[in-house]
Amino acid sequence: MAKLHDKLAQQVPTLRETVKKLTKEAGAVKISDVTLEQAYGGMRGVKSLVCDTSEVPPDKGLIIRGFPVAQLTGLLPEETLWLLLTGEKPTADELADFQADLRSRAKVPDYVWAVLSAMPADSHPMVMLNTAILVMERESVFRHRYDTGMKKDEYWHATLEDALNLIAVLPEVAAGVYRMRFDKGPRIPSNPKLDWGADYAAMLGIPDPKGEFAKLMRLYLVLHSDHESGNVSAMTTATVNSALSDLYYSLSAGLNGLAGPLHGLANQECLAWVLETNKKFGGHPTKEQIQTYAQETLSAGRVIPGYGHAVLRITDPRFDAFLAFGKQHCAGDPVFETVASVFETVPDILKTIQKIKDPWPNVDAGSGALLYHYGLTEFPYYTVLFSVSRALGVCAQAVMARAMGLPITRPKSVTTKWLQGEAAKALAGAATHA
């Protein structure tokens, strides 16, 4: 880790000085208004968080450290993690050093497998993953150093240690969960000669004679790695970590949020709708049949899974990346072909519905079909894949938060009665000036 640690050690003092100067000189500058609707609507759009690892402009999509995600599709996940942490792509020497460091940490404690083996056979894969992360808390460098009197300006050092230790073992843990939960046979040992994403793919045991599944896994892990800090998994991880609960506590908390159907389950719901469509029409349907079925779905009060996004107002660039991968490697697959045809058909239908602000596909509209193509057909496991990827971003965010010295997260809440009073005063004032 020497090269990564040294690079961050050079950057952190400047970062801290920037934050200190900014808050001193412009701390009273107003950056957002909060409406009553936003208070009841999940704080959507309220600017109240700081995230330097990525941003998501509605008209551009995900940008990681200044790089549009479309420019990062050829990176390894390790390179993406380095970029998230430092703001720079690693050199060849830095990447080799970083990969060697991650491999040196990639040893899952035996007690983790004992705990997972003792769980009910029908446990949800996400429960198994998060249990494994939480039970490893005894390994936390941050907690041990904090208990012995660590200085505040060293918090980021220990958080980085926890982040790298966790990220190093996550592929083996996640692959072990897959093998155990779905009766795939003995665990497959890690191969230190493979990169992080390819090793994860190999440990899953999915047949991959051409290496295409490994390519998909690298792409998947990069595309899902980070997405600002306001989503449930990132915000929850950050909130728990802001209390100086170490990353084992905070990452497991954040990934528990990722297990929710409104956050991490979208790709399997999208795939289910595509499979349902193919079943209805006996294979890949025509565009006319898709149009009819989409209209039926909407008329029944359902949504077209994978279409629309809370932030974006364009086609998600991550969907574009998956679509391009599918066209190159999965052409002729009836499930993927339906995904492509839906993309060519559904947005025009959704544009006619006035209340729909974003008729375009998000990342989840296509990712599940690609996993399905290569034989990863166990839907409950898809969120585990998402978790392994998202750990890159939220762990990097935690390191940055401790480097900047951000305090505990503690927004102010108000009551409905108070809001009623404020609304009444505002409405009365508006009537007076009418």
C-alpha positions as CSV (number, residue, x, y, z in Angstrom):
1,M,0.0,0.0,0.0
2,A,3.0,2.3,0.2
3,K,2.4,4.1,-3.1
4,L,-1.3,4.6,-2.4
5,H,-0.7,5.7,1.2
6,D,2.1,8.1,0.1
7,K,-0.1,9.7,-2.6
8,L,-3.0,10.2,-0.2
9,A,-0.6,11.5,2.5
10,Q,0.5,14.2,0.0
11,Q,-3.1,15.1,-0.9
12,V,-4.8,15.1,2.5
13,P,-3.2,18.3,4.0
14,T,-4.2,20.3,0.9
15,L,-7.7,18.9,1.1
16,R,-8.1,19.7,4.8
17,E,-6.8,23.3,4.2
18,T,-9.2,23.7,1.3
19,V,-12.2,22.6,3.5
20,K,-11.0,24.8,6.4
21,K,-10.5,27.9,4.2
22,L,-13.8,27.4,2.4
23,T,-15.9,27.0,5.6
24,K,-14.1,29.9,7.2
25,E,-14.5,32.4,4.3
26,A,-17.9,31.2,2.9
27,G,-19.5,29.1,5.6
28,A,-22.7,31.2,5.6
29,V,-23.2,30.9,1.8
30,K,-26.6,29.3,1.1
31,I,-26.4,26.3,-1.2
32,S,-30.0,24.9,-1.1
33,D,-33.6,25.7,-0.1
34,V,-35.8,23.0,1.4
35,T,-39.5,22.8,0.6
36,L,-42.2,21.2,2.6
37,E,-42.6,18.7,-0.3
38,Q,-38.9,17.7,-0.1
39,A,-39.1,17.2,3.7
40,Y,-41.9,14.7,3.1
41,G,-40.4,13.4,-0.1
42,G,-37.2,11.8,1.1
43,M,-35.1,15.0,0.9
44,R,-34.9,14.6,-2.8
45,G,-32.8,17.2,-4.4
46,V,-31.8,18.9,-1.1
47,K,-28.1,19.8,-1.4
48,S,-26.8,18.9,2.1
49,L,-24.0,16.4,1.5
50,V,-20.4,16.6,0.3
51,C,-19.1,13.9,-2.0
52,D,-15.9,14.3,-4.0
53,T,-15.6,10.8,-5.4
54,S,-18.4,11.2,-7.9
55,E,-21.3,13.4,-9.1
56,V,-24.4,12.7,-11.2
57,P,-25.5,15.7,-13.3
58,P,-29.1,15.0,-14.6
59,D,-28.0,15.8,-18.2
60,K,-24.7,13.8,-18.1
61,G,-24.9,10.9,-15.8
62,L,-22.3,9.4,-13.5
63,I,-18.9,11.3,-13.4
64,I,-16.2,9.7,-11.3
65,R,-13.5,12.2,-10.2
66,G,-14.1,14.3,-13.3
67,F,-14.2,11.3,-15.8
68,P,-17.6,10.5,-17.4
69,V,-18.2,6.9,-16.7
70,A,-18.3,6.1,-20.4
71,Q,-14.6,6.8,-20.4
72,L,-13.9,4.3,-17.6
73,T,-15.4,1.2,-19.0
74,G,-12.0,-0.2,-19.9
75,L,-10.6,0.2,-16.4
76,L,-10.2,-2.6,-13.9
77,P,-12.1,-2.3,-10.6
78,E,-8.8,-1.8,-8.8
79,E,-7.9,1.1,-11.1
80,T,-11.4,2.6,-10.4
81,L,-10.8,2.3,-6.7
82,W,-7.5,4.1,-7.0
83,L,-9.2,6.8,-9.0
84,L,-12.0,7.1,-6.4
85,L,-9.4,7.5,-3.6
86,T,-6.9,9.8,-5.3
87,G,-8.6,11.5,-8.2
88,E,-6.0,10.1,-10.6
89,K,-5.8,6.9,-12.7
90,P,-2.9,4.8,-11.5
91,T,0.3,4.3,-13.4
92,A,1.4,0.8,-14.3
93,D,3.7,0.7,-11.4
94,E,1.1,2.0,-9.0
95,L,-1.5,-0.5,-10.2
96,A,0.9,-3.4,-9.8
97,D,1.8,-2.3,-6.3
98,F,-1.8,-1.8,-5.4
99,Q,-2.9,-5.2,-6.8
100,A,-0.1,-6.9,-4.8
101,D,-1.2,-5.1,-1.7
102,L,-4.8,-6.2,-2.1
103,R,-3.7,-9.8,-2.7
104,S,-1.6,-9.7,0.5
105,R,-4.8,-8.8,2.4
106,A,-7.1,-11.4,0.7
107,K,-7.4,-13.9,3.5
108,V,-10.9,-14.6,4.8
109,P,-10.8,-15.7,8.5
110,D,-11.9,-19.3,9.1
111,Y,-14.5,-18.2,11.6
112,V,-16.4,-16.4,8.8
113,W,-17.0,-19.7,7.0
114,A,-18.0,-21.3,10.3
115,V,-20.6,-18.6,11.0
116,L,-22.0,-18.8,7.5
117,S,-22.2,-22.6,7.6
118,A,-24.2,-22.4,10.8
119,M,-26.8,-20.2,9.2
120,P,-30.1,-21.6,7.9
121,A,-29.8,-23.1,4.5
122,D,-32.4,-20.8,3.1
123,S,-30.9,-17.6,4.4
124,H,-30.9,-14.7,1.9
125,P,-27.5,-14.2,0.2
126,M,-27.5,-10.5,1.4
127,V,-28.0,-11.6,5.0
128,M,-25.1,-14.0,4.6
129,L,-22.9,-11.3,3.0
130,N,-23.7,-8.7,5.6
131,T,-23.3,-11.2,8.5
132,A,-19.9,-12.1,7.2
133,I,-18.8,-8.4,7.0
134,L,-20.2,-7.7,10.5
135,V,-18.6,-10.7,12.1
136,M,-15.2,-9.7,10.8
137,E,-15.4,-6.4,12.8
138,R,-12.9,-7.9,15.2
139,E,-10.4,-7.3,12.5
140,S,-11.0,-3.6,12.4
141,V,-7.7,-1.6,12.4
142,F,-9.7,1.6,13.1
143,R,-11.4,0.2,16.3
144,H,-8.1,-1.2,17.7
145,R,-6.2,2.0,17.0
146,Y,-9.0,4.2,18.3
147,D,-9.2,2.2,21.5
148,T,-5.4,2.8,22.1
149,G,-5.7,6.6,21.6
150,M,-5.4,7.3,17.9
151,K,-5.2,11.0,17.0
152,K,-8.0,12.6,14.9
153,D,-5.7,13.4,12.0
154,E,-4.8,9.7,11.7
155,Y,-8.4,8.5,11.4
156,W,-8.2,8.4,7.6
157,H,-5.1,6.1,7.8
158,A,-7.0,3.5,9.9
159,T,-10.1,3.9,7.8
160,L,-8.1,3.2,4.6
161,E,-6.7,0.1,6.2
162,D,-10.2,-1.2,7.0
163,A,-11.3,-0.2,3.5
164,L,-8.6,-2.2,1.8
165,N,-8.8,-5.2,4.1
166,L,-12.6,-5.4,3.4
167,I,-12.4,-4.9,-0.3
168,A,-9.6,-7.5,-0.6
169,V,-11.7,-10.2,0.9
170,L,-15.2,-9.3,-0.4
171,P,-14.9,-11.2,-3.7
172,E,-14.0,-14.5,-1.9
173,V,-16.7,-14.0,0.8
174,A,-19.3,-13.1,-1.9
175,A,-18.3,-16.0,-4.1
176,G,-18.4,-18.3,-1.1
177,V,-21.9,-17.2,-0.3
178,Y,-23.0,-18.0,-3.8
179,R,-21.4,-21.5,-3.7
180,M,-22.9,-22.3,-0.3
181,R,-26.3,-20.8,-0.7
182,F,-27.1,-22.3,-4.1
183,D,-25.4,-25.7,-3.6
184,K,-22.7,-25.1,-6.3
185,G,-20.2,-27.4,-4.6
186,P,-17.0,-26.6,-2.6
187,R,-15.7,-23.0,-2.5
188,I,-13.2,-22.2,-5.2
189,P,-9.9,-20.8,-3.9
190,S,-8.7,-17.3,-4.9
191,N,-6.2,-17.2,-7.8
192,P,-3.5,-14.6,-7.0
193,K,-2.6,-14.4,-10.7
194,L,-6.0,-12.9,-11.6
195,D,-7.1,-9.3,-11.2
196,W,-9.8,-8.5,-8.6
197,G,-12.8,-8.8,-10.9
198,A,-11.6,-11.8,-12.9
199,D,-10.8,-13.6,-9.6
200,Y,-14.3,-12.9,-8.3
201,A,-15.8,-14.3,-11.6
202,A,-13.6,-17.4,-11.3
203,M,-14.5,-18.1,-7.7
204,L,-18.2,-18.0,-8.6
205,G,-17.6,-21.0,-10.8
206,I,-19.6,-19.8,-13.8
207,P,-18.4,-21.6,-17.0
208,D,-16.3,-19.0,-18.9
209,P,-14.4,-20.6,-21.8
210,K,-13.9,-17.4,-23.7
211,G,-13.3,-15.1,-20.7
212,E,-16.4,-13.1,-21.5
213,F,-18.0,-13.5,-18.1
214,A,-14.8,-12.1,-16.5
215,K,-15.0,-9.1,-18.8
216,L,-18.7,-8.6,-17.8
217,M,-17.8,-8.8,-14.1
218,R,-15.0,-6.2,-14.5
219,L,-17.5,-3.9,-16.3
220,Y,-20.2,-4.5,-13.8
221,L,-18.0,-3.8,-10.8
222,V,-16.8,-0.5,-12.4
223,L,-20.2,0.7,-13.4
224,H,-21.9,0.1,-10.1
225,S,-19.0,1.3,-7.9
226,D,-20.2,4.8,-7.0
227,H,-23.1,7.1,-7.5
228,E,-22.8,10.3,-5.4
229,S,-23.5,10.0,-1.6
230,G,-27.2,10.6,-1.4
231,N,-28.4,7.1,-2.4
232,V,-29.4,4.9,0.5
233,S,-26.4,2.6,0.6
234,A,-23.9,5.5,0.4
235,M,-25.7,7.8,2.8
236,T,-26.3,5.1,5.3
237,T,-22.7,4.0,5.3
238,A,-21.6,7.6,5.6
239,T,-24.0,8.3,8.5
240,V,-23.0,5.3,10.5
241,N,-19.3,5.9,9.8
242,S,-19.7,9.6,10.8
243,A,-20.3,8.3,14.4
244,L,-16.8,6.8,14.1
245,S,-18.3,3.3,13.9
246,D,-15.7,1.5,11.9
247,L,-16.2,0.4,8.3
248,Y,-17.3,-3.1,9.2
249,Y,-20.2,-1.7,11.1
250,S,-21.0,1.1,8.5
251,L,-20.5,-0.9,5.3
252,S,-22.8,-3.7,6.6
253,A,-25.3,-1.0,7.5
254,G,-25.2,0.6,4.1
255,L,-25.4,-2.7,2.2
256,N,-28.5,-3.6,4.3
257,G,-30.1,-0.6,2.6
258,L,-29.0,-1.9,-0.7
259,A,-31.1,-5.0,-0.1
260,G,-34.3,-2.9,-0.3
261,P,-36.5,-3.3,-3.3
262,L,-36.4,0.5,-4.0
263,H,-32.6,0.5,-4.2
264,G,-30.7,-2.7,-5.1
265,L,-33.3,-5.1,-6.4
266,A,-34.1,-3.2,-9.5
267,N,-32.0,-5.3,-12.0
268,Q,-33.8,-8.5,-11.1
269,E,-37.2,-6.9,-11.3
270,C,-36.2,-5.6,-14.8
271,L,-35.1,-9.0,-15.9
272,A,-38.2,-10.6,-14.5
273,W,-40.3,-8.3,-16.7
274,V,-38.3,-9.1,-19.8
275,L,-38.6,-12.9,-19.1
276,E,-42.3,-12.4,-18.5
277,T,-42.5,-10.6,-21.9
278,N,-40.6,-13.4,-23.7
279,K,-42.8,-16.0,-22.1
280,K,-46.0,-14.2,-23.1
281,F,-44.9,-14.1,-26.8
282,G,-43.0,-17.4,-27.0
283,G,-39.6,-15.8,-27.5
284,H,-38.2,-12.5,-28.5
285,P,-41.3,-10.4,-29.4
286,T,-41.7,-7.9,-32.2
287,K,-41.6,-4.2,-31.4
288,E,-45.3,-4.0,-32.0
289,Q,-45.9,-6.8,-29.4
290,I,-43.6,-5.0,-27.0
291,Q,-45.5,-1.8,-27.5
292,T,-48.8,-3.5,-26.8
293,Y,-47.5,-5.3,-23.7
294,A,-45.9,-2.1,-22.4
295,Q,-49.2,-0.3,-22.8
296,E,-51.0,-3.1,-21.0
297,T,-48.4,-3.0,-18.2
298,L,-49.0,0.8,-17.7
299,S,-52.7,0.5,-18.0
300,A,-52.7,-2.0,-15.1
301,G,-51.0,0.6,-12.9
302,R,-47.6,-1.0,-13.1
303,V,-44.3,0.6,-14.2
304,I,-41.9,-0.6,-16.8
305,P,-39.0,-1.7,-14.6
306,G,-35.7,-0.1,-15.4
307,Y,-37.2,3.0,-17.0
308,G,-36.9,6.4,-15.2
309,H,-34.4,7.6,-12.7
310,A,-34.6,9.8,-9.6
311,V,-31.8,12.1,-10.8
312,L,-31.1,11.5,-14.5
313,R,-33.0,13.0,-17.4
314,I,-31.1,11.1,-20.1
315,T,-30.3,7.5,-21.0
316,D,-28.1,6.3,-18.2
317,P,-24.5,6.0,-19.7
318,R,-24.1,2.8,-17.7
319,F,-27.0,1.3,-19.6
320,D,-25.3,2.4,-22.8
321,A,-22.1,0.5,-21.7
322,F,-24.1,-2.7,-20.9
323,L,-26.0,-2.4,-24.2
324,A,-22.7,-2.1,-26.1
325,F,-21.3,-5.1,-24.3
326,G,-24.4,-7.1,-25.1
327,K,-24.3,-6.2,-28.7
328,Q,-20.7,-7.4,-28.9
329,H,-21.0,-10.6,-26.9
330,C,-24.7,-11.6,-26.6
331,A,-26.2,-10.9,-30.0
332,G,-28.9,-13.4,-30.8
333,D,-29.7,-14.1,-27.1
334,P,-33.5,-13.7,-27.0
335,V,-33.4,-12.1,-23.5
336,F,-30.8,-9.6,-24.5
337,E,-32.6,-8.9,-27.8
338,T,-35.7,-8.1,-25.9
339,V,-33.8,-5.6,-23.7
340,A,-32.5,-3.9,-26.9
341,S,-36.0,-3.9,-28.5
342,V,-37.6,-2.5,-25.3
343,F,-35.1,0.4,-25.4
344,E,-36.1,1.1,-29.0
345,T,-39.8,1.1,-28.1
346,V,-40.7,2.0,-24.5
347,P,-39.2,5.6,-24.2
348,D,-41.5,6.9,-27.0
349,I,-44.5,5.4,-25.1
350,L,-43.4,6.9,-21.8
351,K,-42.9,10.4,-23.4
352,T,-46.6,10.6,-23.9
353,I,-47.3,10.3,-20.2
354,Q,-47.1,13.8,-18.7
355,K,-46.1,12.9,-15.2
356,I,-43.1,10.8,-16.3
357,K,-40.1,13.1,-16.1
358,D,-37.5,10.6,-17.3
359,P,-38.6,8.0,-20.0
360,W,-35.1,6.7,-20.5
361,P,-33.5,3.4,-19.2
362,N,-31.3,3.3,-16.1
363,V,-28.4,1.0,-15.5
364,D,-30.7,-1.8,-14.2
365,A,-32.6,-2.2,-17.4
366,G,-29.9,-4.2,-19.0
367,S,-27.5,-5.6,-16.4
368,G,-29.6,-8.5,-15.3
369,A,-30.1,-9.8,-18.8
370,L,-26.3,-10.0,-19.3
371,L,-25.8,-11.9,-16.0
372,Y,-28.6,-14.3,-17.0
373,H,-27.0,-14.9,-20.4
374,Y,-23.8,-16.3,-18.8
375,G,-25.7,-18.6,-16.4
376,L,-26.0,-16.5,-13.3
377,T,-29.7,-17.1,-12.9
378,E,-30.2,-16.9,-9.2
379,F,-32.0,-13.6,-8.8
380,P,-31.6,-13.2,-5.0
381,Y,-27.8,-13.1,-5.6
382,Y,-27.8,-10.1,-7.9
383,T,-27.8,-7.6,-5.0
384,V,-24.6,-9.3,-3.6
385,L,-22.9,-8.4,-6.9
386,F,-24.1,-4.9,-6.6
387,S,-22.8,-4.8,-3.0
388,V,-19.3,-5.9,-3.9
389,S,-19.1,-3.2,-6.5
390,R,-20.7,-0.4,-4.4
391,A,-18.2,-1.2,-1.5
392,L,-15.6,0.4,-3.7
393,G,-17.4,3.8,-3.7
394,V,-18.7,3.9,-0.2
395,C,-15.4,2.8,1.3
396,A,-13.6,5.5,-0.7
397,Q,-16.1,8.1,0.5
398,A,-15.4,7.0,4.1
399,V,-11.7,7.5,3.7
400,M,-12.3,11.0,2.2
401,A,-14.7,12.0,5.0
402,R,-12.2,11.1,7.7
403,A,-9.5,12.9,5.7
404,M,-11.6,16.0,5.6
405,G,-12.5,15.7,9.3
406,L,-16.2,15.7,8.7
407,P,-18.3,15.7,11.9
408,I,-21.1,13.3,12.9
409,T,-24.1,13.6,10.7
410,R,-26.9,15.2,12.6
411,P,-29.6,17.1,10.6
412,K,-32.5,18.8,12.4
413,S,-36.0,17.3,12.2
414,V,-39.3,19.1,12.6
415,T,-42.8,18.0,13.4
416,T,-45.9,17.9,11.1
417,K,-47.5,20.4,13.5
418,W,-44.6,22.8,13.0
419,L,-44.8,22.4,9.3
420,Q,-48.5,23.1,9.3
421,G,-47.8,26.4,11.2
422,E,-45.1,27.5,8.8
423,A,-47.3,26.6,5.8
424,A,-50.2,28.6,7.3
425,K,-48.0,31.7,7.8
426,A,-46.6,31.4,4.3
427,L,-50.0,31.1,2.7
428,A,-51.4,34.0,4.8
429,G,-48.5,36.1,3.7
430,A,-49.0,35.3,0.1
431,A,-52.7,36.1,0.3
432,T,-51.9,39.5,1.9
433,H,-49.6,40.4,-0.9
434,A,-51.9,39.1,-3.6
